[in-house]
Amino acid sequence: MPAAVTMEEQFDKLLEQSEAQELEAPGGVATPQVYAQLLANPELAAIWAVGQHIWQRDFPGIYTAIAAHQWSENILPVMEALRESTRQRAYSLVAQAYTSIAVEDFAAFVGYSVDEAVKGVLSQGWQADPTTRMVMPKKPDPPPVALVPNEQQLARLTDYVAFLEN
């Protein structure tokens, strides 16, 4: 967890630096020097490819695009964090949407090999059937509903009725 906290702090620092450059630029437009420096980054095309897959919600494509490029040490932590957050999102979506899914489809969706996907399934407390090669996700617990005290509920109802009468 400390690594995730330090990564988040680094991302926040990068965000602040980018915002400062944007605010210092005349008219909010980057100067030609800053713009050229950003465009001269050889990793820009690979980053763009990853962004396109994210936009299209192509989970297998995201993992493929990230793995297809040898990232610099500046970009590598960002891409690793992106891969992991995408994987967690995929697990969450599968848990919400499926009662069972083929292990091959699930593996592609989370960016793992079939064996790694089965290990991940078991670590999540889900079930995997080796004979049918299906994964049975465990449904997430619904978020708790906040109960409103009776007096507060009555006050809201009174305000609502008074609003409708006026």
NORKADA-V632661 format. One record per backbone hydrogen bond with DSSP energy under -1.0 kcal/mol. CO is the residue of the C=O (numbers start at 1). NH is the residue of the N-H. E is the energy in kcal/mol with one decimal. If there is no record, write none. Layout:
BEGIN
CO,NH,E + CO,NH,E
END
This chain:
BEGIN
1,5,-2.0 + 2,6,-2.4 + 3,7,-2.2 + 4,8,-2.3 + 5,9,-2.2 + 6,10,-2.3 + 7,11,-2.6 + 8,12,-2.5 + 9,13,-2.2 + 10,14,-2.4 + 11,15,-2.4 + 12,16,-2.4 + 13,17,-2.3 + 14,18,-2.4 + 15,19,-2.6 + 16,20,-2.5 + 17,21,-2.3 + 18,22,-2.2 + 19,23,-2.7 + 20,24,-2.4 + 21,25,-1.0 + 25,28,-1.8 + 26,29,-1.3 + 31,35,-2.9 + 32,36,-2.6 + 33,37,-2.2 + 34,38,-2.4 + 35,39,-2.5 + 36,40,-1.8 + 41,44,-1.7 + 43,47,-2.6 + 44,48,-2.6 + 45,49,-2.0 + 46,50,-2.0 + 47,51,-2.5 + 48,52,-2.3 + 49,53,-1.8 + 50,54,-2.1 + 51,55,-2.6 + 52,56,-2.0 + 53,58,-2.6 + 54,57,-1.2 + 57,59,-1.2 + 58,62,-2.0 + 59,63,-1.8 + 60,64,-2.2 + 61,65,-2.8 + 62,66,-2.2 + 63,67,-2.3 + 64,68,-1.6 + 72,76,-2.6 + 75,79,-2.3 + 76,80,-2.6 + 77,81,-2.2 + 78,82,-2.4 + 79,83,-2.6 + 80,84,-2.3 + 81,85,-2.6 + 82,86,-2.4 + 83,87,-2.2 + 84,88,-2.4 + 85,89,-2.1 + 86,90,-2.4 + 87,91,-2.4 + 88,92,-2.2 + 89,93,-2.6 + 90,94,-2.6 + 91,95,-2.4 + 92,96,-1.8 + 93,97,-2.3 + 94,98,-2.3 + 101,135,-3.1 + 102,106,-2.6 + 103,107,-2.5 + 104,108,-2.0 + 105,109,-2.1 + 106,110,-1.9 + 107,112,-2.2 + 113,117,-2.6 + 114,118,-2.2 + 115,119,-2.0 + 116,120,-2.5 + 117,121,-2.5 + 118,122,-2.3 + 119,123,-2.1 + 120,124,-1.3 + 121,126,-2.3 + 122,125,-1.0 + 127,136,-3.1 + 129,133,-1.4 + 129,134,-1.2 + 133,103,-2.5 + 134,129,-2.8 + 135,101,-2.0 + 136,127,-2.1 + 149,153,-2.5 + 150,154,-2.7 + 151,155,-2.3 + 152,156,-2.2 + 153,157,-2.3 + 154,158,-2.5 + 155,159,-2.5 + 156,160,-2.5 + 157,161,-2.5 + 158,162,-2.6 + 159,163,-2.2 + 160,164,-2.1 + 161,165,-2.0 + 162,166,-1.4
END
